[in-house]
Amino acid sequence: MPPKPHRVLLDRVSGYADEAAAYMRRRRASRRPFARLYYKGGRAEDHADDSAVGGELFVAAGRLIEVAGKKPKQ
Amino acid sequence: MPDDAATGVVSGDAAEGALAYLAEMSLDLRGAAILDADGAVLAASSDSGRWREDAAALFEVADRAGGEPVEQVHIGTEQGEVFALRHAGLAAVVVTERFALASLTFFDMRAVLRDLAAGADGRAGEARPDAS
């Protein structure tokens, strides 16, 4: 007997949701801190957190995150 | 501090409105500030003095790193993400939760600054493309 149509739909939706959740987990696990600077003309630079400039950028960013505080409650 | 494009005077009220609009558009936003050509804070979500000081420090390091004025800064840390943008003689600095969509955040920031610089209320970003 073929599965009921709503079952097929539910299975498909939960399949997509599982894939999306796995993608987000992988993204979170693989994402390291980064500092990316963009200049005129499309030039971009990445700075690692263990470089001198990178360290300064992360300190400056940390101060901004501190002053911004937590996300306001909706 | 911001780029050298010519701008008129942006009122604090317009900047406050633009900041509210930015917060409304970005669900991940924790705090933000809009600064004028001299680096003075036009509007900020919290302590203006701190935002001025810390934004100036960030732009100073970024300018020095590239040997020219930086246009965009995106820093991702474990605690959150920082976006900074110079546009049309103004600057915006935004702090979001982690994993905020960078392209949309910069799009909104740019639209708000462009609108403010044109003397409007900073809500031109209402024409933003759908994120979905």
N, CA and C atoms of all chains as a GROMACS GRO file, in nm:
protein
  618
    1MET      N    1   0.085  -0.119   0.000
    1MET     CA    2   0.000   0.000   0.000
    1MET      C    3   0.089   0.126   0.000
    2PRO      N    4   0.062   0.221  -0.088
    2PRO     CA    5   0.147   0.342  -0.092
    2PRO      C    6   0.126   0.426   0.036
    3PRO      N    7   0.232   0.497   0.078
    3PRO     CA    8   0.216   0.581   0.198
    3PRO      C    9   0.118   0.694   0.172
    4LYS      N   10   0.055   0.740   0.280
    4LYS     CA   11  -0.041   0.849   0.265
    4LYS      C   12   0.034   0.976   0.221
    5PRO      N   13  -0.030   1.057   0.137
    5PRO     CA   14   0.040   1.174   0.080
    5PRO      C   15   0.100   1.265   0.187
    6HIS      N   16   0.031   1.286   0.298
    6HIS     CA   17   0.086   1.378   0.398
    6HIS      C   18   0.212   1.320   0.461
    7ARG      N   19   0.222   1.188   0.465
    7ARG     CA   20   0.343   1.121   0.517
    7ARG      C   21   0.464   1.153   0.429
    8VAL      N   22   0.440   1.145   0.298
    8VAL     CA   23   0.548   1.173   0.203
    8VAL      C   24   0.598   1.316   0.224
    9LEU      N   25   0.503   1.407   0.237
    9LEU     CA   26   0.537   1.548   0.254
    9LEU      C   27   0.614   1.570   0.384
   10LEU      N   28   0.565   1.507   0.493
   10LEU     CA   29   0.631   1.522   0.622
   10LEU      C   30   0.773   1.468   0.619
   11ASP      N   31   0.788   1.350   0.555
   11ASP     CA   32   0.922   1.291   0.546
   11ASP      C   33   1.016   1.382   0.470
   12ARG      N   34   0.963   1.442   0.363
   12ARG     CA   35   1.049   1.528   0.283
   12ARG      C   36   1.090   1.652   0.363
   13VAL      N   37   0.995   1.712   0.432
   13VAL     CA   38   1.025   1.833   0.509
   13VAL      C   39   1.125   1.801   0.620
   14SER      N   40   1.102   1.690   0.690
   14SER     CA   41   1.196   1.660   0.799
   14SER      C   42   1.333   1.623   0.744
   15GLY      N   43   1.338   1.567   0.624
   15GLY     CA   44   1.467   1.539   0.561
   15GLY      C   45   1.543   1.666   0.533
   16TYR      N   46   1.472   1.766   0.479
   16TYR     CA   47   1.538   1.895   0.452
   16TYR      C   48   1.583   1.959   0.584
   17ALA      N   49   1.499   1.951   0.685
   17ALA     CA   50   1.533   2.012   0.814
   17ALA      C   51   1.657   1.945   0.873
   18ASP      N   52   1.666   1.814   0.863
   18ASP     CA   53   1.784   1.743   0.913
   18ASP      C   54   1.910   1.787   0.840
   19GLU      N   55   1.896   1.800   0.708
   19GLU     CA   56   2.014   1.842   0.630
   19GLU      C   57   2.056   1.982   0.669
   20ALA      N   58   1.959   2.070   0.686
   20ALA     CA   59   1.991   2.209   0.722
   20ALA      C   60   2.057   2.214   0.860
   21ALA      N   61   2.006   2.135   0.954
   21ALA     CA   62   2.063   2.134   1.089
   21ALA      C   63   2.206   2.082   1.085
   22ALA      N   64   2.230   1.980   1.005
   22ALA     CA   65   2.366   1.925   0.995
   22ALA      C   66   2.460   2.027   0.932
   23TYR      N   67   2.408   2.100   0.832
   23TYR     CA   68   2.490   2.204   0.768
   23TYR      C   69   2.529   2.310   0.870
   24MET      N   70   2.433   2.354   0.951
   24MET     CA   71   2.461   2.458   1.051
   24MET      C   72   2.560   2.408   1.155
   25ARG      N   73   2.548   2.280   1.193
   25ARG     CA   74   2.642   2.224   1.291
   25ARG      C   75   2.784   2.225   1.234
   26ARG      N   76   2.795   2.182   1.108
   26ARG     CA   77   2.929   2.180   1.044
   26ARG      C   78   2.984   2.320   1.033
   27ARG      N   79   2.896   2.415   1.000
   27ARG     CA   80   2.940   2.553   0.982
   27ARG      C   81   2.992   2.610   1.115
   28ARG      N   82   2.918   2.582   1.221
   28ARG     CA   83   2.959   2.633   1.353
   28ARG      C   84   3.091   2.573   1.395
   29ALA      N   85   3.105   2.442   1.370
   29ALA     CA   86   3.226   2.373   1.415
   29ALA      C   87   3.348   2.419   1.338
   30SER      N   88   3.327   2.449   1.209
   30SER     CA   89   3.443   2.480   1.126
   30SER      C   90   3.478   2.628   1.125
   31ARG      N   91   3.390   2.711   1.176
   31ARG     CA   92   3.415   2.854   1.164
   31ARG      C   93   3.505   2.905   1.276
   32ARG      N   94   3.619   2.953   1.238
   32ARG     CA   95   3.716   3.008   1.332
   32ARG      C   96   3.701   3.160   1.332
   33PRO      N   97   3.752   3.226   1.437
   33PRO     CA   98   3.750   3.372   1.436
   33PRO      C   99   3.826   3.426   1.314
   34PHE      N  100   3.779   3.534   1.259
   34PHE     CA  101   3.844   3.590   1.141
   34PHE      C  102   3.833   3.742   1.144
   35ALA      N  103   3.923   3.807   1.074
   35ALA     CA  104   3.918   3.952   1.057
   35ALA      C  105   3.945   3.980   0.911
   36ARG      N  106   3.848   4.041   0.846
   36ARG     CA  107   3.857   4.063   0.702
   36ARG      C  108   3.839   4.212   0.675
   37LEU      N  109   3.932   4.270   0.603
   37LEU     CA  110   3.927   4.412   0.574
   37LEU      C  111   3.913   4.431   0.424
   38TYR      N  112   3.829   4.524   0.384
   38TYR     CA  113   3.805   4.550   0.242
   38TYR      C  114   3.840   4.695   0.213
   39TYR      N  115   3.916   4.714   0.106
   39TYR     CA  116   3.958   4.849   0.068
   39TYR      C  117   3.898   4.885  -0.068
   40LYS      N  118   3.917   5.012  -0.105
   40LYS     CA  119   3.865   5.057  -0.236
   40LYS      C  120   3.925   4.973  -0.348
   41GLY      N  121   3.846   4.954  -0.451
   41GLY     CA  122   3.893   4.876  -0.564
   41GLY      C  123   3.876   4.727  -0.544
   42GLY      N  124   3.814   4.689  -0.433
   42GLY     CA  125   3.784   4.548  -0.410
   42GLY      C  126   3.896   4.470  -0.343
   43ARG      N  127   4.004   4.539  -0.305
   43ARG     CA  128   4.112   4.466  -0.238
   43ARG      C  129   4.066   4.421  -0.100
   44ALA      N  130   4.096   4.298  -0.065
   44ALA     CA  131   4.056   4.245   0.066
   44ALA      C  132   4.177   4.181   0.134
   45GLU      N  133   4.180   4.191   0.264
   45GLU     CA  134   4.289   4.130   0.341
   45GLU      C  135   4.231   4.051   0.456
   46ASP      N  136   4.286   3.933   0.481
   46ASP     CA  137   4.250   3.854   0.599
   46ASP      C  138   4.363   3.864   0.700
   47HIS      N  139   4.329   3.873   0.825
   47HIS     CA  140   4.432   3.878   0.929
   47HIS      C  141   4.402   3.771   1.033
   48ALA      N  142   4.499   3.686   1.054
   48ALA     CA  143   4.484   3.579   1.153
   48ALA      C  144   4.490   3.639   1.292
   49ASP      N  145   4.425   3.572   1.388
   49ASP     CA  146   4.422   3.628   1.523
   49ASP      C  147   4.557   3.622   1.593
   50ASP      N  148   4.650   3.542   1.538
   50ASP     CA  149   4.782   3.537   1.603
   50ASP      C  150   4.882   3.632   1.537
   51SER      N  151   4.837   3.711   1.438
   51SER     CA  152   4.926   3.812   1.380
   51SER      C  153   4.915   3.939   1.462
   52ALA      N  154   5.013   4.030   1.444
   52ALA     CA  155   5.013   4.153   1.524
   52ALA      C  156   4.888   4.236   1.494
   53VAL      N  157   4.862   4.259   1.365
   53VAL     CA  158   4.746   4.341   1.327
   53VAL      C  159   4.616   4.269   1.366
   54GLY      N  160   4.612   4.139   1.341
   54GLY     CA  161   4.494   4.061   1.376
   54GLY      C  162   4.464   4.074   1.525
   55GLY      N  163   4.565   4.066   1.606
   55GLY     CA  164   4.547   4.080   1.751
   55GLY      C  165   4.483   4.214   1.787
   56GLU      N  166   4.534   4.319   1.724
   56GLU     CA  167   4.479   4.453   1.752
   56GLU      C  168   4.334   4.464   1.706
   57LEU      N  169   4.307   4.404   1.589
   57LEU     CA  170   4.169   4.408   1.538
   57LEU      C  171   4.074   4.334   1.631
   58PHE      N  172   4.119   4.220   1.682
   58PHE     CA  173   4.031   4.143   1.772
   58PHE      C  174   4.011   4.215   1.906
   59VAL      N  175   4.113   4.286   1.950
   59VAL     CA  176   4.097   4.364   2.073
   59VAL      C  177   3.993   4.474   2.051
   60ALA      N  178   4.008   4.545   1.938
   60ALA     CA  179   3.914   4.654   1.906
   60ALA      C  180   3.772   4.599   1.890
   61ALA      N  181   3.760   4.484   1.823
   61ALA     CA  182   3.628   4.423   1.804
   61ALA      C  183   3.570   4.380   1.938
   62GLY      N  184   3.654   4.326   2.025
   62GLY     CA  185   3.608   4.282   2.156
   62GLY      C  186   3.552   4.398   2.238
   63ARG      N  187   3.614   4.514   2.224
   63ARG     CA  188   3.565   4.630   2.298
   63ARG      C  189   3.428   4.675   2.245
   64LEU      N  190   3.414   4.667   2.112
   64LEU     CA  191   3.285   4.704   2.053
   64LEU      C  192   3.175   4.606   2.093
   65ILE      N  193   3.210   4.479   2.097
   65ILE     CA  194   3.112   4.378   2.138
   65ILE      C  195   3.070   4.402   2.283
   66GLU      N  196   3.168   4.443   2.362
   66GLU     CA  197   3.140   4.471   2.503
   66GLU      C  198   3.046   4.591   2.516
   67VAL      N  199   3.073   4.697   2.440
   67VAL     CA  200   2.989   4.816   2.453
   67VAL      C  201   2.848   4.791   2.396
   68ALA      N  202   2.840   4.703   2.296
   68ALA     CA  203   2.708   4.673   2.238
   68ALA      C  204   2.622   4.596   2.337
   69GLY      N  205   2.687   4.517   2.420
   69GLY     CA  206   2.612   4.440   2.520
   69GLY      C  207   2.538   4.324   2.458
   70LYS      N  208   2.443   4.274   2.533
   70LYS     CA  209   2.366   4.158   2.486
   70LYS      C  210   2.254   4.205   2.393
   71LYS      N  211   2.204   4.111   2.316
   71LYS     CA  212   2.093   4.141   2.227
   71LYS      C  213   1.970   4.179   2.309
   72PRO      N  214   1.907   4.293   2.273
   72PRO     CA  215   1.788   4.330   2.350
   72PRO      C  216   1.678   4.226   2.337
   73LYS      N  217   1.605   4.206   2.448
   73LYS     CA  218   1.496   4.107   2.444
   73LYS      C  219   1.384   4.159   2.355
   74GLN      N  220   1.330   4.069   2.269
   74GLN     CA  221   1.223   4.112   2.176
   74GLN      C  222   1.091   4.125   2.250
   75MET      N  223   3.740   6.019   1.000
   75MET     CA  224   3.730   5.874   1.013
   75MET      C  225   3.655   5.811   0.896
   76PRO      N  226   3.534   5.858   0.860
   76PRO     CA  227   3.466   5.799   0.746
   76PRO      C  228   3.535   5.836   0.615
   77ASP      N  229   3.484   5.790   0.500
   77ASP     CA  230   3.547   5.822   0.373
   77ASP      C  231   3.529   5.970   0.342
   78ASP      N  232   3.591   6.012   0.231
   78ASP     CA  233   3.600   6.156   0.208
   78ASP      C  234   3.492   6.210   0.115
   79ALA      N  235   3.387   6.136   0.092
   79ALA     CA  236   3.280   6.187   0.008
   79ALA      C  237   3.212   6.305   0.076
   80ALA      N  238   3.170   6.401  -0.005
   80ALA     CA  239   3.106   6.519   0.051
   80ALA      C  240   2.968   6.484   0.106
   81THR      N  241   2.936   6.540   0.221
   81THR     CA  242   2.803   6.516   0.277
   81THR      C  243   2.749   6.644   0.336
   82GLY      N  244   2.619   6.650   0.345
   82GLY     CA  245   2.560   6.762   0.414
   82GLY      C  246   2.555   6.730   0.562
   83VAL      N  247   2.485   6.814   0.638
   83VAL     CA  248   2.475   6.789   0.781
   83VAL      C  249   2.365   6.686   0.805
   84VAL      N  250   2.398   6.585   0.883
   84VAL     CA  251   2.300   6.481   0.916
   84VAL      C  252   2.251   6.508   1.057
   85SER      N  253   2.122   6.518   1.073
   85SER     CA  254   2.068   6.549   1.205
   85SER      C  255   2.072   6.425   1.295
   86GLY      N  256   2.081   6.451   1.424
   86GLY     CA  257   2.080   6.343   1.520
   86GLY      C  258   1.950   6.264   1.514
   87ASP      N  259   1.841   6.335   1.489
   87ASP     CA  260   1.711   6.267   1.482
   87ASP      C  261   1.706   6.169   1.365
   88ALA      N  262   1.759   6.215   1.251
   88ALA     CA  263   1.759   6.128   1.133
   88ALA      C  264   1.847   6.005   1.160
   89ALA      N  265   1.961   6.029   1.225
   89ALA     CA  266   2.051   5.917   1.255
   89ALA      C  267   1.986   5.820   1.354
   90GLU      N  268   1.915   5.875   1.453
   90GLU     CA  269   1.845   5.789   1.549
   90GLU      C  270   1.740   5.704   1.479
   91GLY      N  271   1.668   5.767   1.387
   91GLY     CA  272   1.567   5.695   1.310
   91GLY      C  273   1.630   5.585   1.226
   92ALA      N  274   1.742   5.619   1.166
   92ALA     CA  275   1.812   5.521   1.082
   92ALA      C  276   1.862   5.403   1.165
   93LEU      N  277   1.907   5.433   1.284
   93LEU     CA  278   1.957   5.327   1.373
   93LEU      C  279   1.841   5.235   1.415
   94ALA      N  280   1.728   5.296   1.444
   94ALA     CA  281   1.609   5.217   1.481
   94ALA      C  282   1.568   5.128   1.364
   95TYR      N  283   1.577   5.184   1.245
   95TYR     CA  284   1.541   5.108   1.126
   95TYR      C  285   1.636   4.989   1.107
   96LEU      N  286   1.764   5.016   1.130
   96LEU     CA  287   1.866   4.911   1.116
   96LEU      C  288   1.839   4.798   1.216
   97ALA      N  289   1.804   4.837   1.337
   97ALA     CA  290   1.775   4.737   1.441
   97ALA      C  291   1.651   4.656   1.405
   98GLU      N  292   1.556   4.724   1.345
   98GLU     CA  293   1.431   4.659   1.305
   98GLU      C  294   1.456   4.558   1.193
   99MET      N  295   1.548   4.595   1.102
   99MET     CA  296   1.576   4.510   0.986
   99MET      C  297   1.659   4.388   1.022
  100SER      N  298   1.752   4.404   1.116
  100SER     CA  299   1.844   4.296   1.147
  100SER      C  300   1.809   4.235   1.282
  101LEU      N  301   1.756   4.116   1.278
  101LEU     CA  302   1.714   4.049   1.403
  101LEU      C  303   1.834   4.011   1.488
  102ASP      N  304   1.951   4.000   1.424
  102ASP     CA  305   2.072   3.958   1.497
  102ASP      C  306   2.145   4.074   1.562
  103LEU      N  307   2.097   4.196   1.536
  103LEU     CA  308   2.173   4.312   1.583
  103LEU      C  309   2.170   4.326   1.736
  104ARG      N  310   2.289   4.349   1.793
  104ARG     CA  311   2.298   4.372   1.939
  104ARG      C  312   2.311   4.520   1.971
  105GLY      N  313   2.387   4.589   1.886
  105GLY     CA  314   2.408   4.731   1.910
  105GLY      C  315   2.473   4.792   1.787
  106ALA      N  316   2.462   4.925   1.775
  106ALA     CA  317   2.518   4.990   1.656
  106ALA      C  318   2.538   5.138   1.682
  107ALA      N  319   2.616   5.198   1.596
  107ALA     CA  320   2.636   5.343   1.604
  107ALA      C  321   2.656   5.398   1.463
  108ILE      N  322   2.615   5.522   1.446
  108ILE     CA  323   2.639   5.592   1.320
  108ILE      C  324   2.723   5.715   1.353
  109LEU      N  325   2.829   5.732   1.274
  109LEU     CA  326   2.924   5.839   1.303
  109LEU      C  327   2.935   5.933   1.184
  110ASP      N  328   2.970   6.058   1.215
  110ASP     CA  329   2.982   6.155   1.106
  110ASP      C  330   3.126   6.160   1.054
  111ALA      N  331   3.152   6.258   0.966
  111ALA     CA  332   3.283   6.266   0.900
  111ALA      C  333   3.398   6.290   0.998
  112ASP      N  334   3.367   6.349   1.114
  112ASP     CA  335   3.472   6.374   1.213
  112ASP      C  336   3.484   6.260   1.314
  113GLY      N  337   3.403   6.158   1.297
  113GLY     CA  338   3.408   6.047   1.391
  113GLY      C  339   3.320   6.068   1.512
  114ALA      N  340   3.242   6.177   1.510
  114ALA     CA  341   3.150   6.202   1.622
  114ALA      C  342   3.028   6.112   1.606
  115VAL      N  343   2.976   6.068   1.718
  115VAL     CA  344   2.861   5.977   1.715
  115VAL      C  345   2.732   6.056   1.692
  116LEU      N  346   2.662   6.022   1.585
  116LEU     CA  347   2.533   6.085   1.556
  116LEU      C  348   2.421   6.012   1.629
  117ALA      N  349   2.438   5.880   1.638
  117ALA     CA  350   2.339   5.799   1.710
  117ALA      C  351   2.407   5.670   1.753
  118ALA      N  352   2.371   5.624   1.871
  118ALA     CA  353   2.429   5.499   1.920
  118ALA      C  354   2.327   5.428   2.006
  119SER      N  355   2.340   5.297   2.010
  119SER     CA  356   2.243   5.219   2.086
  119SER      C  357   2.273   5.221   2.236
  120SER      N  358   2.395   5.264   2.272
  120SER     CA  359   2.428   5.274   2.415
  120SER      C  360   2.531   5.386   2.432
  121ASP      N  361   2.620   5.375   2.523
  121ASP     CA  362   2.718   5.478   2.559
  121ASP      C  363   2.791   5.539   2.436
  122SER      N  364   2.753   5.660   2.398
  122SER     CA  365   2.809   5.724   2.278
  122SER      C  366   2.960   5.743   2.286
  123GLY      N  367   3.007   5.780   2.406
  123GLY     CA  368   3.151   5.802   2.423
  123GLY      C  369   3.232   5.677   2.394
  124ARG      N  370   3.184   5.565   2.445
  124ARG     CA  371   3.253   5.437   2.421
  124ARG      C  372   3.250   5.400   2.274
  125TRP      N  373   3.135   5.419   2.211
  125TRP     CA  374   3.124   5.384   2.068
  125TRP      C  375   3.222   5.468   1.988
  126ARG      N  376   3.231   5.598   2.019
  126ARG     CA  377   3.322   5.685   1.944
  126ARG      C  378   3.465   5.636   1.959
  127GLU      N  379   3.502   5.613   2.082
  127GLU     CA  380   3.639   5.572   2.112
  127GLU      C  381   3.673   5.437   2.047
  128ASP      N  382   3.585   5.342   2.063
  128ASP     CA  383   3.614   5.206   2.015
  128ASP      C  384   3.605   5.196   1.863
  129ALA      N  385   3.512   5.272   1.803
  129ALA     CA  386   3.503   5.272   1.657
  129ALA      C  387   3.628   5.338   1.598
  130ALA      N  388   3.673   5.446   1.660
  130ALA     CA  389   3.794   5.514   1.613
  130ALA      C  390   3.914   5.420   1.621
  131ALA      N  391   3.921   5.344   1.728
  131ALA     CA  392   4.033   5.249   1.745
  131ALA      C  393   4.029   5.142   1.636
  132LEU      N  394   3.911   5.093   1.608
  132LEU     CA  395   3.898   4.989   1.504
  132LEU      C  396   3.939   5.043   1.368
  133PHE      N  397   3.889   5.161   1.331
  133PHE     CA  398   3.923   5.217   1.200
  133PHE      C  399   4.072   5.251   1.193
  134GLU      N  400   4.127   5.294   1.304
  134GLU     CA  401   4.270   5.329   1.304
  134GLU      C  402   4.356   5.206   1.274
  135VAL      N  403   4.326   5.097   1.339
  135VAL     CA  404   4.402   4.973   1.316
  135VAL      C  405   4.382   4.925   1.172
  136ALA      N  406   4.256   4.929   1.125
  136ALA     CA  407   4.225   4.879   0.991
  136ALA      C  408   4.292   4.966   0.883
  137ASP      N  409   4.294   5.097   0.902
  137ASP     CA  410   4.360   5.187   0.806
  137ASP      C  411   4.510   5.159   0.802
  138ARG      N  412   4.565   5.143   0.917
  138ARG     CA  413   4.710   5.120   0.928
  138ARG      C  414   4.746   4.986   0.864
  139ALA      N  415   4.662   4.887   0.883
  139ALA     CA  416   4.692   4.753   0.832
  139ALA      C  417   4.703   4.752   0.680
  140GLY      N  418   4.615   4.828   0.614
  140GLY     CA  419   4.612   4.824   0.468
  140GLY      C  420   4.690   4.937   0.403
  141GLY      N  421   4.736   5.034   0.482
  141GLY     CA  422   4.809   5.147   0.428
  141GLY      C  423   4.719   5.245   0.354
  142GLU      N  424   4.591   5.231   0.368
  142GLU     CA  425   4.494   5.324   0.308
  142GLU      C  426   4.363   5.312   0.388
  143PRO      N  427   4.274   5.410   0.371
  143PRO     CA  428   4.149   5.403   0.449
  143PRO      C  429   4.068   5.279   0.413
  144VAL      N  430   4.025   5.210   0.515
  144VAL     CA  431   3.948   5.088   0.493
  144VAL      C  432   3.804   5.126   0.457
  145GLU      N  433   3.741   5.040   0.379
  145GLU     CA  434   3.602   5.067   0.340
  145GLU      C  435   3.505   4.983   0.424
  146GLN      N  436   3.538   4.856   0.438
  146GLN     CA  437   3.453   4.764   0.515
  146GLN      C  438   3.540   4.680   0.608
  147VAL      N  439   3.487   4.653   0.725
  147VAL     CA  440   3.555   4.564   0.820
  147VAL      C  441   3.454   4.459   0.865
  148HIS      N  442   3.496   4.336   0.866
  148HIS     CA  443   3.411   4.228   0.918
  148HIS      C  444   3.498   4.139   1.006
  149ILE      N  445   3.465   4.136   1.132
  149ILE     CA  446   3.541   4.054   1.227
  149ILE      C  447   3.445   3.959   1.297
  150GLY      N  448   3.478   3.833   1.292
  150GLY     CA  449   3.395   3.732   1.358
  150GLY      C  450   3.470   3.673   1.476
  151THR      N  451   3.408   3.675   1.591
  151THR     CA  452   3.470   3.617   1.710
  151THR      C  453   3.371   3.519   1.773
  152GLU      N  454   3.416   3.453   1.877
  152GLU     CA  455   3.327   3.361   1.948
  152GLU      C  456   3.213   3.436   2.016
  153GLN      N  457   3.236   3.562   2.048
  153GLN     CA  458   3.137   3.639   2.125
  153GLN      C  459   3.036   3.714   2.038
  154GLY      N  460   3.068   3.730   1.911
  154GLY     CA  461   2.979   3.804   1.823
  154GLY      C  462   3.055   3.852   1.700
  155GLU      N  463   2.986   3.926   1.616
  155GLU     CA  464   3.050   3.974   1.494
  155GLU      C  465   3.042   4.126   1.488
  156VAL      N  466   3.147   4.186   1.431
  156VAL     CA  467   3.153   4.331   1.418
  156VAL      C  468   3.159   4.367   1.269
  157PHE      N  469   3.073   4.458   1.230
  157PHE     CA  470   3.072   4.508   1.093
  157PHE      C  471   3.094   4.658   1.100
  158ALA      N  472   3.184   4.708   1.017
  158ALA     CA  473   3.204   4.852   1.011
  158ALA      C  474   3.209   4.891   0.864
  159LEU      N  475   3.148   5.003   0.833
  159LEU     CA  476   3.140   5.045   0.694
  159LEU      C  477   3.152   5.197   0.685
  160ARG      N  478   3.234   5.241   0.591
  160ARG     CA  479   3.240   5.384   0.558
  160ARG      C  480   3.170   5.403   0.425
  161HIS      N  481   3.083   5.500   0.422
  161HIS     CA  482   3.012   5.524   0.296
  161HIS      C  483   2.957   5.665   0.296
  162ALA      N  484   2.976   5.733   0.184
  162ALA     CA  485   2.919   5.866   0.164
  162ALA      C  486   2.954   5.964   0.276
  163GLY      N  487   3.076   5.954   0.325
  163GLY     CA  488   3.120   6.048   0.427
  163GLY      C  489   3.071   6.018   0.567
  164LEU      N  490   3.003   5.905   0.583
  164LEU     CA  491   2.956   5.863   0.715
  164LEU      C  492   3.014   5.725   0.747
  165ALA      N  493   2.996   5.682   0.868
  165ALA     CA  494   3.041   5.548   0.904
  165ALA      C  495   2.936   5.482   0.993
  166ALA      N  496   2.924   5.352   0.981
  166ALA     CA  497   2.834   5.276   1.067
  166ALA      C  498   2.911   5.159   1.124
  167VAL      N  499   2.889   5.132   1.250
  167VAL     CA  500   2.949   5.016   1.315
  167VAL      C  501   2.836   4.936   1.378
  168VAL      N  502   2.834   4.808   1.350
  168VAL     CA  503   2.724   4.722   1.395
  168VAL      C  504   2.783   4.598   1.463
  169VAL      N  505   2.725   4.560   1.575
  169VAL     CA  506   2.763   4.435   1.642
  169VAL      C  507   2.643   4.342   1.637
  170THR      N  508   2.667   4.220   1.592
  170THR     CA  509   2.558   4.123   1.580
  170THR      C  510   2.591   3.994   1.654
  171GLU      N  511   2.492   3.909   1.661
  171GLU     CA  512   2.516   3.773   1.708
  171GLU      C  513   2.609   3.704   1.608
  172ARG      N  514   2.662   3.589   1.645
  172ARG     CA  515   2.744   3.513   1.551
  172ARG      C  516   2.659   3.465   1.433
  173PHE      N  517   2.723   3.448   1.322
  173PHE     CA  518   2.662   3.391   1.200
  173PHE      C  519   2.556   3.480   1.136
  174ALA      N  520   2.566   3.609   1.162
  174ALA     CA  521   2.476   3.701   1.090
  174ALA      C  522   2.516   3.699   0.943
  175LEU      N  523   2.420   3.722   0.856
  175LEU     CA  524   2.450   3.720   0.712
  175LEU      C  525   2.523   3.850   0.674
  176ALA      N  526   2.649   3.835   0.640
  176ALA     CA  527   2.734   3.952   0.616
  176ALA      C  528   2.685   4.037   0.500
  177SER      N  529   2.648   3.974   0.391
  177SER     CA  530   2.611   4.052   0.273
  177SER      C  531   2.486   4.136   0.300
  178LEU      N  532   2.390   4.078   0.371
  178LEU     CA  533   2.268   4.154   0.401
  178LEU      C  534   2.295   4.264   0.503
  179THR      N  535   2.380   4.234   0.600
  179THR     CA  536   2.412   4.336   0.700
  179THR      C  537   2.480   4.455   0.634
  180PHE      N  538   2.579   4.428   0.548
  180PHE     CA  539   2.646   4.538   0.479
  180PHE      C  540   2.549   4.610   0.385
  181PHE      N  541   2.462   4.536   0.323
  181PHE     CA  542   2.364   4.598   0.232
  181PHE      C  543   2.278   4.699   0.308
  182ASP      N  544   2.227   4.657   0.424
  182ASP     CA  545   2.142   4.746   0.504
  182ASP      C  546   2.221   4.868   0.553
  183MET      N  547   2.343   4.843   0.599
  183MET     CA  548   2.425   4.954   0.649
  183MET      C  549   2.451   5.056   0.538
  184ARG      N  550   2.485   5.005   0.420
  184ARG     CA  551   2.515   5.093   0.308
  184ARG      C  552   2.390   5.174   0.267
  185ALA      N  553   2.277   5.107   0.263
  185ALA     CA  554   2.152   5.175   0.224
  185ALA      C  555   2.119   5.286   0.322
  186VAL      N  556   2.136   5.256   0.450
  186VAL     CA  557   2.105   5.354   0.554
  186VAL      C  558   2.199   5.475   0.543
  187LEU      N  559   2.327   5.451   0.525
  187LEU     CA  560   2.424   5.562   0.516
  187LEU      C  561   2.401   5.645   0.390
  188ARG      N  562   2.373   5.576   0.280
  188ARG     CA  563   2.350   5.648   0.154
  188ARG      C  564   2.229   5.740   0.169
  189ASP      N  565   2.127   5.688   0.232
  189ASP     CA  566   2.004   5.763   0.250
  189ASP      C  567   2.026   5.882   0.344
  190LEU      N  568   2.096   5.858   0.451
  190LEU     CA  569   2.124   5.965   0.546
  190LEU      C  570   2.207   6.075   0.480
  191ALA      N  571   2.306   6.035   0.403
  191ALA     CA  572   2.394   6.132   0.338
  191ALA      C  573   2.318   6.215   0.236
  192ALA      N  574   2.213   6.157   0.181
  192ALA     CA  575   2.132   6.231   0.084
  192ALA      C  576   2.032   6.322   0.153
  193GLY      N  577   2.036   6.324   0.285
  193GLY     CA  578   1.948   6.413   0.359
  193GLY      C  579   1.814   6.353   0.394
  194ALA      N  580   1.797   6.224   0.369
  194ALA     CA  581   1.670   6.158   0.400
  194ALA      C  582   1.676   6.097   0.541
  195ASP      N  583   1.580   6.010   0.569
  195ASP     CA  584   1.568   5.960   0.706
  195ASP      C  585   1.636   5.826   0.729
  196GLY      N  586   1.710   5.779   0.630
  196GLY     CA  587   1.785   5.654   0.649
  196GLY      C  588   1.702   5.529   0.631
  197ARG      N  589   1.583   5.543   0.577
  197ARG     CA  590   1.498   5.425   0.562
  197ARG      C  591   1.487   5.379   0.417
  198ALA      N  592   1.581   5.423   0.334
  198ALA     CA  593   1.578   5.382   0.194
  198ALA      C  594   1.596   5.232   0.179
  199GLY      N  595   1.656   5.171   0.279
  199GLY     CA  596   1.680   5.027   0.275
  199GLY      C  597   1.552   4.947   0.277
  200GLU      N  598   1.438   5.016   0.285
  200GLU     CA  599   1.312   4.942   0.278
  200GLU      C  600   1.296   4.871   0.144
  201ALA      N  601   1.380   4.912   0.048
  201ALA     CA  602   1.377   4.847  -0.083
  201ALA      C  603   1.466   4.724  -0.086
  202ARG      N  604   1.513   4.680   0.031
  202ARG     CA  605   1.605   4.567   0.041
  202ARG      C  606   1.547   4.441  -0.022
  203PRO      N  607   1.634   4.367  -0.093
  203PRO     CA  608   1.586   4.243  -0.150
  203PRO      C  609   1.548   4.145  -0.041
  204ASP      N  610   1.454   4.060  -0.072
  204ASP     CA  611   1.408   3.960   0.025
  204ASP      C  612   1.521   3.864   0.058
  205ALA      N  613   1.541   3.838   0.187
  205ALA     CA  614   1.649   3.748   0.230
  205ALA      C  615   1.619   3.604   0.199
  206SER      N  616   1.494   3.571   0.177
  206SER     CA  617   1.458   3.431   0.159
  206SER      C  618   1.496   3.378   0.022
   0.00000   0.00000   0.00000
